[in-house]
Amino acid sequence: TKKEIQAILFEEFRGTDACESVATEIVEGRDPDMQVAAAKALGERGLPALATIARNKVIKPEAREAAVIALASFPDGNAVVPFLASALSFLTACL
């Protein structure tokens, strides 16, 4: 399926022009699961999208959780701090 092909592209060809192009398009799409995968594939450039997904009350909780996990597991702690703090502060306010 199209989703499976995109998932392979994001996992196996991360950093390539093709992956960057597709991920940039999908991160603006409507499928939250694919948005998370695309944002992760974009690396540091995908951090704002992950924070936005984590703060989106309309989408399913699993997608928000996946975005928070992706932020929390991002390897560059300095780059991710403002985005993770934003997501966590939103989620805390929702409790």
GIZI-V743442 format. One record per pair of residues at least 24 apart in sequence whose C-alpha atoms are under 7 Angstrom apart, sorted by sequence separation. I is the first residue (numbers start at 0). J is the second residue. D is the distance in whole Angstrom. If there is no record, write none. Layout:
I&J&D / I&J&D
This chain:
13&40&6 / 31&58&7 / 9&37&7 / 32&62&6 / 39&69&7 / 9&40&5 / 31&62&6 / 35&66&6 / 50&82&5 / 54&86&6 / 46&79&7 / 50&83&7 / 53&86&6 / 47&82&6 / 50&85&7 / 54&89&6 / 46&82&7 / 50&86&5 / 54&90&7
